[in-house]
Every structure is written in structure tokens, then in C-alpha cells.
Amino acid sequence: MNKSAQILVVDDDPLNRLVLENTLNDDYDIVVCGSCEEAQSVLSKKNVDLILLDILMGNGSGFELLEKCKTCIHSYNIPIIIVSQSHSFQDEAKALELGAVDYVTKPYSPAIIKARVKIHLTIKKKNDLLGRLANIDGLTEIPNRRALEENLSVLWQQAVQSQQALAFLLISIDYFKSYNDKHGYAQGDGCLVKVANQLEHTVNEFGGFVARFDGVRFAVVLTKQSEPQLMQCTSALHLAVEQLEIPHQASPISAFISLSIGGVLLKDHFGDKPSDVYELADSALLKAGQVQSKFELVVR
Ligand SMILES: Nc1nc2c(ncn2[C@@H]2O[C@H](COP(=O)(O)OP(=O)(O)OP(=O)(O)O)[C@@H](O)[C@H]2O)c(=O)[nH]1
């Protein structure tokens, strides 16, 4: 049977582990651990969907593991249900404050454990979906501006700390207003989807990140770039979209859809904040639209 989720059971009592395993084994993949250290090692290797955690363990406090999980980027969104012998309100309150989603006291009814696990897995699935949707552009299904901002912020900070170059490209489809006027808005949407997919495919080959910036503009972030590498990437992007051969009957410069690219290469001066590159890239993009190469680069 295809089990729907992976559950980690952490309890130092072998009998408790066995009971929980037998309760949930039919519906889920169960991994059992007798200590917090073992559990941490499992969490670093496996994708866990939910944790059932005992807090009063002889060999280390479950509270510590709970706190670690909730402050770690890789595990903070895993729901943790406490299964405890302690009926103390303080322990229950502490566990919930530290981020546990539920608190079940022993002895428990297997049916209730099953029901609570099911509820929290359903909520997690919905939260995961919302998280994904919040970062995906509805039309092109590539990352959206929110995802770009999150990603750029992390990569910019890393670049500043390591003093390694960071490149930002702003890409626009040429004469898109005329394209919509000539071919219709629906076809315009279809064209945006094709271009976005092609850009994503090409940028992936260069190990970069692409997002829809706004309307007909896309943004690309590339780390550890040199000028020649960046030129190679932008040529590949121009070529990839040319090769789609999407007819553009109203373009004064090409029979097919084409791009202009404004680039910023941060080498020495990274600016005060990540979004400083937007303005620089926007000016470069404006100039790119007027030159034959359709690419303009600002180096800082
Ligand atoms: N079909 C479609 N069109 C869009 C979408 N978002 C923005 N647009 C249109 O894209 C056009 C963008 O035009 P502009 O950026 O003003 O300019 P342009 O025609 O590309 O001209 P140049 O910048 O000189 O190349 C506008 O007409 C917008 O209405 C979208 O999601 N779908």
C-alpha cells in the first residue's frame, strides 16, 4: 500500500514506541527513535511530515528537541504532537508555546491519536500548498515577485558576506503592447507562458533563479558571476527565446518575439539593500531597448 506520510515517533520507552507504531503503521510510514540525538539525525536525512514526541525522556528533554525543530529552517514547519505522561498544565502550556500543535496525555485512545494525526497532516498539506501558491505566479507558474524578493535577499546577504559577485537581470519582451493589440490578449498570455518556461529552462542551466517581475518583465539572479559568464548567459537567453519562433507581426525589429535585457553585476559595491539593483537594472533595460545587442550591463 502507498503510505501517505512519514511519521517520526520519539519516545525512550520501547513499549510506547511499539504501541504508537502499531496504531499508525497501516496508514503511514513510521520511523521510531529512542532518543533526541537519534531523532535529529533522522530529521537531517529524511523528509518527515509529522512528529509524535514524548517530552519527559530520561536521556534528554523532548522540550529541547521541540525547540530545536521549531527554530530550524528545515524542520520548523513539521507539526509536532506531544504524547506525554505529564498531566501538568505548565508542561502542556510550555509545549504549545514552544510550537507543538497538540498535546495528548497517556494513557490515550489509539482512535484519538489516529484522528489527531490525520487532522494535523491535513492542515500541513494545506499550509504547504498555500506556501507554494504564495510564491508562484498564477499565469506562468514560475516563481513570483515575492519569491524573487526572498531569494534575492538571501543571495545578496551571502554575496556581501563572501564578497562574491552577484548578477541581476531584468528582461522584457519587446513591443508587447503591440503584440497584444495585434494578436489579442489571450495569445499574449500564451506567449508569456512560453517565454517564461523557456527562460526558466535556460536560467536553470546556468544555475540561476528566475521569476516574473511584473507584467512582461522577468528577473534573473545569478551568483558568483564574471562578465564573460554573464554575457554567455544573456546570449543564451536571447537565443532560447528567438528559437521559440513566436510570430510578432507588429514588431518593427523582428519577425518573432524578442527580448531586451538590462543587467547589473555587483562586484565591489553591493549597495545598501538588495532592492537597490531594481533601479539600476531598470535604467539598463531602458538603454538595452535602444541598442542592437539588446543588452546593457552596469558593473558596480
Ligand atoms: N497578455 C498579457 N499582457 C500583459 C500582461 N501583463 C502586462 N501586459 C501588457 O504588456 C504590455 C507591456 O507594454 P509596455 O511595457 O508598456 O511596452 P511595450 O509595448 O513592450 O514597449 P517597449 O517597452 O517599447 O518594448 C502592456 O500593454 C500590458 O497591458 C499579461 O499578464 N498578459
PDBQT file of the ligand as one rigid body, heavy atoms in Angstrom, charges set to zero:
ROOT
HETATM    1  N1  LIG A 401      -1.406  39.360 -22.426  1.00  0.00    +0.000 N 
HETATM    2  C1  LIG A 401      -0.896  39.964 -21.357  1.00  0.00    +0.000 A 
HETATM    3  N2  LIG A 401      -0.427  41.216 -21.439  1.00  0.00    +0.000 NA
HETATM    4  C2  LIG A 401       0.097  41.798 -20.365  1.00  0.00    +0.000 A 
HETATM    5  C3  LIG A 401       0.167  41.140 -19.117  1.00  0.00    +0.000 A 
HETATM    6  N3  LIG A 401       0.764  41.978 -18.237  1.00  0.00    +0.000 NA
HETATM    7  C4  LIG A 401       1.038  43.122 -18.899  1.00  0.00    +0.000 A 
HETATM    8  N4  LIG A 401       0.633  43.014 -20.193  1.00  0.00    +0.000 N 
HETATM    9  C5  LIG A 401       0.688  44.029 -21.242  1.00  0.00    +0.000 C 
HETATM   10  O1  LIG A 401       2.010  44.155 -21.700  1.00  0.00    +0.000 OA
HETATM   11  C6  LIG A 401       2.164  45.437 -22.267  1.00  0.00    +0.000 C 
HETATM   12  C7  LIG A 401       3.512  45.973 -21.864  1.00  0.00    +0.000 C 
HETATM   13  O2  LIG A 401       3.745  47.077 -22.582  1.00  0.00    +0.000 OA
HETATM   14  P1  LIG A 401       4.883  48.129 -22.226  1.00  0.00    +0.000 P 
HETATM   15  O3  LIG A 401       5.818  47.547 -21.249  1.00  0.00    +0.000 OA
HETATM   16  O4  LIG A 401       4.254  49.411 -21.887  1.00  0.00    +0.000 OA
HETATM   17  O5  LIG A 401       5.629  48.408 -23.521  1.00  0.00    +0.000 OA
HETATM   18  P2  LIG A 401       5.959  47.612 -24.850  1.00  0.00    +0.000 P 
HETATM   19  O6  LIG A 401       4.803  47.569 -25.768  1.00  0.00    +0.000 OA
HETATM   20  O7  LIG A 401       6.533  46.257 -24.528  1.00  0.00    +0.000 OA
HETATM   21  O8  LIG A 401       7.004  48.555 -25.473  1.00  0.00    +0.000 OA
HETATM   22  P3  LIG A 401       8.583  48.579 -25.318  1.00  0.00    +0.000 P 
HETATM   23  O9  LIG A 401       8.889  48.615 -23.856  1.00  0.00    +0.000 OA
HETATM   24  O10 LIG A 401       8.979  49.853 -26.014  1.00  0.00    +0.000 OA
HETATM   25  O11 LIG A 401       9.106  47.353 -25.988  1.00  0.00    +0.000 OA
HETATM   26  C8  LIG A 401       1.016  46.315 -21.795  1.00  0.00    +0.000 C 
HETATM   27  O12 LIG A 401       0.159  46.552 -22.862  1.00  0.00    +0.000 OA
HETATM   28  C9  LIG A 401       0.296  45.414 -20.770  1.00  0.00    +0.000 C 
HETATM   29  O13 LIG A 401      -1.096  45.552 -20.821  1.00  0.00    +0.000 OA
HETATM   30  C10 LIG A 401      -0.346  39.827 -19.034  1.00  0.00    +0.000 A 
HETATM   31  O14 LIG A 401      -0.318  39.161 -17.989  1.00  0.00    +0.000 OA
HETATM   32  N5  LIG A 401      -0.870  39.283 -20.167  1.00  0.00    +0.000 N 
ENDROOT
TORSDOF 0
